[in-house]
Amino acid sequence: MFGQPKNNPSNLRVIKTARTLDAINLAANNGFRPLVKAVVPSPKIHSAVVVYQHRKTGEIVVEADSRCSPGIDYEIVIPFRRFYPYSFSEPYAAYLVPPDLAEGETVWLEDLIEDLVAVYGNQGWHPRLESSEAIWKKGDFVISFNPEKDARRLIG
């Protein structure tokens, strides 16, 4: 996705995320220590949409840009609105911590549990950061990304 970090640009050790009960327990049974966290949608993460419907055929057109219109034969059936565009099956997830992870080690979190804004886009588009470097400190990961200074800002 535009604005997202490249996959593991520093070739760090990858920490996987499990998002189901079975996956978490399987990892625990295979020597990993699941670091379980709540999945909490952030109100700062959102996309936007407007839905038009053709007056005669009933077909719809969905636009993410409020400045675009399919023409006079269409009417707005859902006005431009923001929404949370992600869906997770469970209200929890776990980072799968290997037993030999050293204090202070920098790793790559492949699938972030936390909701951090990756891009402050225009037209109501603020996608979540998918992955990031992090440092293992005192039994938790400190994510090396601060949305206020690291997120891209798009104008237009």
The 8 nearest C-alpha neighbors of each residue, nearest first, counted from 0:
[[1, 3, 2, 4, 126, 129, 128, 5],
 [2, 0, 3, 118, 4, 117, 126, 151],
 [1, 3, 118, 0, 151, 117, 4, 150],
 [2, 4, 1, 0, 117, 128, 5, 129],
 [5, 3, 6, 2, 130, 131, 7, 128],
 [6, 4, 8, 7, 3, 130, 2, 131],
 [5, 7, 8, 4, 130, 109, 131, 10],
 [6, 8, 10, 9, 5, 107, 11, 132],
 [7, 9, 10, 6, 5, 11, 4, 107],
 [8, 10, 11, 7, 107, 132, 6, 12],
 [11, 9, 7, 8, 12, 107, 13, 6],
 [12, 10, 106, 9, 107, 13, 7, 105],
 [11, 13, 106, 107, 14, 10, 105, 7],
 [14, 12, 107, 106, 11, 108, 15, 109],
 [13, 15, 108, 107, 109, 95, 12, 94],
 [16, 14, 95, 109, 94, 13, 108, 110],
 [15, 17, 94, 93, 110, 95, 18, 14],
 [16, 18, 93, 23, 22, 92, 19, 94],
 [17, 19, 92, 16, 93, 91, 89, 22],
 [20, 18, 22, 21, 17, 23, 89, 92],
 [19, 21, 23, 22, 24, 18, 17, 92],
 [20, 22, 24, 19, 23, 25, 26, 18],
 [21, 23, 25, 19, 17, 24, 20, 26],
 [24, 22, 20, 26, 17, 21, 25, 19],
 [23, 25, 27, 21, 26, 22, 28, 20],
 [24, 26, 28, 22, 27, 23, 21, 29],
 [25, 27, 29, 23, 28, 24, 31, 22],
 [28, 26, 31, 24, 29, 30, 25, 32],
 [27, 29, 25, 26, 30, 24, 31, 23],
 [30, 28, 26, 27, 31, 25, 24, 32],
 [29, 31, 27, 28, 26, 32, 98, 97],
 [32, 30, 27, 97, 96, 26, 95, 29],
 [31, 33, 96, 27, 95, 34, 97, 30],
 [34, 32, 95, 93, 94, 35, 96, 31],
 [33, 35, 93, 94, 32, 95, 36, 96],
 [36, 34, 93, 92, 33, 94, 91, 37],
 [37, 35, 92, 91, 93, 38, 34, 112],
 [38, 36, 91, 90, 39, 92, 35, 112],
 [37, 39, 91, 90, 112, 36, 92, 40],
 [38, 40, 37, 41, 114, 113, 90, 112],
 [41, 39, 114, 42, 38, 44, 83, 113],
 [40, 42, 43, 44, 114, 39, 115, 83],
 [41, 43, 44, 40, 45, 83, 82, 114],
 [42, 44, 41, 45, 116, 125, 115, 114],
 [45, 43, 125, 42, 41, 126, 127, 116],
 [46, 44, 83, 125, 82, 124, 81, 126],
 [45, 47, 124, 123, 81, 82, 125, 84],
 [48, 46, 81, 123, 80, 63, 82, 124],
 [47, 49, 63, 79, 80, 62, 81, 50],
 [48, 50, 79, 78, 62, 77, 61, 63],
 [51, 49, 61, 77, 76, 60, 75, 62],
 [50, 52, 75, 60, 74, 59, 76, 73],
 [53, 51, 59, 73, 74, 58, 57, 54],
 [52, 54, 73, 57, 58, 56, 55, 72],
 [53, 55, 73, 72, 57, 52, 56, 74],
 [56, 54, 53, 57, 72, 58, 73, 52],
 [57, 55, 58, 53, 54, 52, 59, 72],
 [56, 58, 53, 52, 55, 54, 59, 73],
 [59, 57, 53, 56, 52, 60, 54, 55],
 [60, 58, 52, 51, 53, 57, 61, 50],
 [59, 61, 51, 50, 52, 62, 58, 69],
 [62, 60, 50, 49, 51, 59, 48, 63],
 [63, 61, 49, 64, 48, 50, 60, 65],
 [62, 64, 48, 47, 65, 49, 61, 122],
 [65, 63, 66, 62, 67, 122, 48, 49],
 [64, 66, 67, 63, 79, 49, 62, 122],
 [65, 67, 64, 68, 122, 62, 63, 49],
 [68, 66, 65, 64, 69, 62, 63, 70],
 [67, 69, 70, 66, 65, 62, 51, 73],
 [68, 70, 73, 67, 71, 60, 51, 72],
 [71, 69, 68, 72, 73, 74, 67, 53],
 [70, 72, 73, 69, 74, 68, 53, 54],
 [73, 71, 70, 53, 54, 74, 69, 55],
 [74, 72, 53, 52, 71, 54, 51, 70],
 [73, 75, 51, 52, 76, 53, 54, 72],
 [74, 76, 51, 77, 50, 78, 52, 73],
 [77, 75, 51, 50, 74, 52, 78, 49],
 [78, 76, 50, 75, 49, 79, 51, 80],
 [79, 77, 49, 80, 75, 76, 50, 48],
 [78, 80, 49, 48, 65, 77, 47, 81],
 [81, 79, 47, 48, 78, 49, 82, 77],
 [80, 82, 47, 46, 45, 123, 48, 79],
 [81, 83, 45, 46, 47, 84, 80, 48],
 [82, 84, 45, 85, 46, 44, 81, 40],
 [85, 83, 82, 46, 45, 86, 44, 126],
 [86, 84, 83, 87, 40, 45, 127, 82],
 [85, 87, 88, 84, 83, 89, 40, 90],
 [86, 88, 89, 85, 90, 18, 38, 91],
 [87, 89, 86, 90, 18, 19, 91, 92],
 [88, 90, 91, 87, 19, 18, 92, 38],
 [89, 91, 38, 37, 88, 92, 87, 39],
 [92, 90, 37, 38, 89, 36, 18, 35],
 [91, 93, 18, 36, 35, 17, 37, 38],
 [94, 92, 35, 34, 17, 33, 16, 36],
 [93, 95, 16, 34, 33, 96, 15, 17],
 [96, 94, 33, 15, 31, 16, 32, 93],
 [95, 97, 32, 31, 33, 94, 98, 14],
 [96, 98, 31, 99, 100, 95, 32, 30],
 [99, 97, 100, 31, 96, 32, 30, 101],
 [98, 100, 97, 101, 96, 31, 102, 30],
 [101, 99, 97, 98, 102, 104, 96, 135],
 [102, 100, 104, 99, 103, 135, 98, 136],
 [101, 103, 104, 135, 136, 100, 137, 134],
 [102, 104, 135, 136, 134, 101, 105, 137],
 [105, 103, 101, 135, 134, 102, 106, 100],
 [104, 106, 134, 133, 103, 135, 132, 11],
 [107, 105, 12, 11, 133, 132, 13, 134],
 [106, 108, 132, 13, 11, 131, 109, 14],
 [109, 107, 14, 131, 130, 110, 132, 111],
 [108, 110, 130, 15, 107, 14, 111, 13],
 [111, 109, 130, 129, 108, 16, 112, 15],
 [112, 110, 130, 113, 129, 108, 109, 128],
 [111, 113, 38, 110, 114, 92, 36, 93],
 [112, 114, 111, 115, 38, 39, 40, 37],
 [113, 115, 41, 127, 40, 112, 116, 128],
 [116, 114, 127, 128, 113, 117, 146, 44],
 [115, 117, 127, 146, 118, 128, 126, 125],
 [118, 116, 128, 150, 127, 126, 115, 3],
 [119, 117, 151, 150, 125, 120, 116, 152],
 [118, 120, 152, 125, 151, 153, 150, 124],
 [121, 119, 153, 124, 118, 125, 152, 123],
 [120, 122, 123, 124, 154, 153, 155, 119],
 [121, 123, 124, 64, 120, 47, 65, 63],
 [124, 122, 47, 46, 121, 125, 81, 120],
 [123, 125, 46, 120, 122, 121, 45, 126],
 [124, 126, 119, 45, 44, 118, 120, 46],
 [127, 125, 44, 117, 116, 118, 124, 45],
 [128, 126, 116, 117, 115, 114, 44, 129],
 [127, 129, 117, 115, 116, 130, 3, 126],
 [128, 130, 111, 110, 127, 3, 131, 109],
 [131, 129, 109, 110, 111, 108, 128, 4],
 [132, 130, 108, 107, 133, 142, 143, 109],
 [131, 133, 107, 143, 106, 108, 142, 105],
 [134, 132, 142, 143, 141, 106, 105, 140],
 [133, 135, 105, 141, 140, 104, 103, 136],
 [136, 134, 140, 103, 104, 102, 139, 141],
 [137, 135, 139, 103, 102, 138, 140, 134],
 [136, 138, 139, 135, 102, 140, 103, 141],
 [137, 139, 136, 135, 140, 102, 34, 96],
 [140, 138, 136, 135, 137, 141, 34, 134],
 [141, 139, 135, 134, 133, 142, 136, 138],
 [142, 140, 134, 133, 143, 135, 139, 136],
 [141, 143, 133, 144, 140, 132, 134, 131],
 [144, 142, 133, 132, 141, 131, 145, 134],
 [145, 143, 142, 149, 146, 131, 132, 150],
 [144, 146, 149, 147, 148, 143, 150, 142],
 [147, 145, 150, 149, 148, 116, 144, 115],
 [146, 148, 145, 149, 150, 116, 144, 151],
 [147, 149, 146, 145, 150, 144, 151, 152],
 [150, 148, 146, 145, 147, 144, 151, 117],
 [151, 149, 146, 117, 118, 148, 147, 152],
 [150, 152, 118, 119, 2, 153, 149, 117],
 [153, 151, 119, 118, 120, 150, 154, 121],
 [152, 154, 120, 121, 119, 151, 155, 118],
 [155, 153, 121, 152, 120, 119, 122, 151],
 [154, 121, 153, 122, 120, 152, 64, 66]]
